[in-house]
Amino acid sequence: MRASGRSAFAFFTRTTAEICQAVAQLPDERARSMLRTFTARIDDTRLKDAFSAAVGLQDCATSTRRKPRAAWRDRQDLWRGLPKR
């Protein structure tokens, strides 16, 4: 195994251990802060929301508020008045 492979695996195992320890101590505010830090490092919004929900940080979820649908999508007469081709 290459040195970079070992360092990546060490990072993964260390990070996993830190997350598990923080989840086990969740009522503690330092643990919540650590989990928020890990959550902020996740780029994908859906994955971030899933992780937040899994560890009990629903207050950190970013896409729980859905955008309202555009008014024109609900209109039945959207194309009325346009010239026919």
ZISULBEL-V766595 format. One record per run of one state. SS is the DSSP state (@ for helix, = for strand, . for the rest). FROM is the first residue (numbers start at 1). LEN is the number of residues. If there is no record, write none. Layout:
BEGIN
<<SS	FROM	LEN> <SS	FROM	LEN>>
END
This chain:
BEGIN
<<.	1	2> <@	3	22> <.	25	4> <@	29	12> <.	41	4> <@	45	11> <.	56	2> <@	58	3> <.	61	10> <@	71	4> <.	75	11>>
END
